[in-house]
Amino acid sequence: MKKILFSLFLFTQLSAKLFAQYDGYRHEGEFGVQLGAAHYFGDLNPDKKLNRPKIAAGVFFRKQINNYVAIRIGANFAQLGYSDIYEKKNEFRIRRNLSFNTNLWEMMVQGDFNFFRFNPTNPGERFTPYITFGAGVFNFDPYAYLDNTKYFLRPLGTEGQGSAAYPNRELYSTTAVAFPVGVGFKYALNDKTNINFEVAHRFTTTDFIDDVSGTYAGLATYPVGSAASFLQDRSYETGTRIGTAGSQRGFSGQRDQYIMATIGVTFSITSYRCPTSN
């Protein structure tokens, strides 16, 4: 028993000496880069399938408030896109035959909340899972191809926006608000370099990331033979046209969403304060 007690005493003394050297170091924050994949969910992908991921990347700065809480400011780029041709069962979406792609840029402010104390200068505090949430703005501009020519869809008014036939349908804004909610973990390789993995879902305030929302405007709304007349209803490529005026084109009751999964490398900012003596 005496040997066990003496061993425990010796262990605690050595541990105290080991960690005492880190008492004066404070983890102030990190700046870093991240790379991964993004995916869209909306009228063309209502089942939230993860079968068409596209590239995502970003930079960010994280200010550590304490060992558990941080505030992050970040700028990210992502590509999103989807097509009805990926649908195999839903007859309406197969016949609708719409598609889009877009480049997306976002600016986010997020709060990160660690499950454990995180301080890269302390070997015992170099790993933690965390949750994150916040808000930001993003810009998008959906486009599609017709006969190998790229057309941005918003100016075409594919649901009658801006036309005399539908004066109450205005062109939608290509800037909207997003609310990211996610989870991740980070690990300090040493006192200067960290890695993290994060998955964050974005809820948005727009239903037009995919340029699809409500009802068809009808072929008569557009000049004969115009790009808009072909891109607003592409069901002619799968059979007879289904886009009669007022018929369903999308589901306006739900906003579009997207998700990002990224791996990041960050570089720590630390400061040193002389520990106060007892």
C-alpha positions, 0 to 999 in steps of 0.5 A, spaced: 500 500 500 505 504 501 508 503 495 502 504 491 501 511 495 508 513 494 507 512 486 501 516 486 504 521 489 510 521 485 506 521 479 502 527 481 508 531 482 511 529 475 504 531 472 504 538 476 511 539 473 509 537 466 503 542 465 506 547 470 510 550 464 504 551 460 500 555 465 503 562 462 501 560 455 494 562 452 491 560 446 488 566 442 486 563 436 487 560 429 487 562 422 486 557 416 484 554 410 479 548 408 477 544 402 472 539 401 465 538 398 458 541 398 452 539 396 445 542 394 438 540 397 432 543 394 426 542 388 431 538 384 433 534 390 428 534 395 430 527 397 436 530 400 441 525 396 448 526 396 450 523 390 453 529 386 458 533 391 462 538 388 468 542 390 468 547 396 474 551 399 475 557 404 479 561 409 477 563 416 479 566 422 477 563 429 478 568 435 478 564 442 474 567 447 476 562 452 478 554 452 471 552 450 468 558 446 470 561 439 468 566 434 469 565 427 469 569 421 470 565 414 469 566 407 467 560 402 467 558 395 462 552 393 460 549 386 452 547 387 448 543 381 443 538 380 439 535 374 432 531 374 436 526 370 438 523 376 431 521 378 430 514 377 423 513 380 419 520 380 415 520 374 414 528 374 421 529 375 423 525 370 419 528 365 420 535 368 428 535 366 430 541 369 437 542 371 442 548 374 449 549 376 452 555 380 458 558 383 456 560 390 460 565 395 459 566 402 461 570 408 459 567 415 460 569 422 459 563 427 460 561 434 464 554 435 463 551 442 468 545 444 466 539 448 473 539 452 478 544 453 482 546 447 489 549 448 494 547 443 500 549 447 498 544 453 499 536 451 493 534 455 488 539 451 489 538 444 483 534 442 476 536 442 469 535 438 465 541 437 458 544 435 458 550 431 452 555 428 451 562 426 449 566 420 452 569 414 450 572 406 451 568 400 451 570 393 449 565 387 447 565 380 444 559 377 445 557 369 444 551 365 446 549 358 442 549 351 446 547 345 452 547 348 451 555 350 451 557 357 445 561 359 444 565 366 437 563 368 435 569 372 435 574 367 430 569 363 425 569 368 423 562 367 417 562 371 415 569 368 419 574 373 419 581 370 414 579 364 407 583 363 403 577 364 406 576 371 407 583 374 407 580 381 413 576 380 419 580 381 426 577 379 429 574 385 435 576 388 442 572 387 444 574 395 441 571 400 442 569 408 444 562 410 444 559 417 450 554 418 449 548 423 454 543 424 459 539 428 466 537 427 472 536 431 479 539 431 486 536 433 493 540 435 498 536 431 503 541 435 503 548 439 503 551 432 499 547 427 492 544 428 487 540 423 479 539 423 474 536 420 467 539 420 460 538 417 455 544 417 448 544 414 446 551 411 439 553 411 437 559 407 432 564 406 431 563 398 428 558 394 431 560 387 438 557 388 436 552 383 432 557 379 425 553 381 420 555 385 413 555 383 409 554 377 410 554 370 409 561 366 407 558 360 410 558 353 406 564 350 410 568 355 416 568 352 418 570 345 418 564 340 424 560 339 428 564 345 433 561 349 428 562 355 422 559 352 426 552 351 430 553 358 423 554 362 420 548 360 425 542 358 420 537 358 420 537 350 426 533 351 423 527 354 416 527 351 410 532 350 411 539 354 408 539 361 409 546 362 402 549 361 401 556 365 399 555 372 402 547 373 407 545 378 414 547 376 417 546 383 415 547 391 415 554 393 413 552 401 420 550 402 427 554 402 433 551 398 439 548 403 446 546 402 451 542 406 459 543 406 464 537 409 471 540 409 478 538 412 482 544 415 489 546 417 490 552 422 495 555 425 495 557 432 496 564 435 498 564 442 501 569 447 504 568 454 503 571 460 507 570 466 504 565 471 502 569 478 506 566 484 503 563 490 
